[in-house]
Each structure stands twice: as structure tokens, then as C-alpha cells.
Amino acid sequence: MKSIIIDREKLPETIISYIRSEKIRLVEENGTITLSPVFDTYGILEKSFGMFSDGTLSSERFIKEKAREKELER
């Protein structure tokens, strides 16, 4: 099975008129080609801020807080 993600403009208008996403997954398996929409290619990475996905605490701030905790323990 082979799978790739392509931009919609790579396909003819007659095909993309059925698919509403900007990215399309093309899968070939045993001679059959399947096209499916991809709405969130790298959503988790794009939404992530630092090491926490909710964006409330960046990795830099986390490291600073841990360093501050070590200072207080001394």
C-alpha cells in the first residue's frame, strides 16, 4: 500500500469538485486508488506552543520555572 498527500490543484477540476479540503490523501492498494480529504495535516504541531499543546505554558517558561524551583530548594 502506498499513500501520499497532495495539494488539490494537482488534480483535475472534475475530481476536486467532490473534495472540499486543500490537501488530499491518495492511497494505492492492489491497483485501486482511493482519494480522501485531509482537513488537518499537521494540526497538532501547528497548534502546539512549546511542549504543551494547549499553549498555556511554553517550554522556555517551563524550564525557567524548574530552574527557579531548584534555586528555592538550595
Summary of the structure (lengths in Angstrom):
residues: 74
radius of gyration: 21.4
end to end distance: 57.4
largest distance: 69.0
contacts: 149
relative contact order: 0.13
helix: 36%
strand: 30%
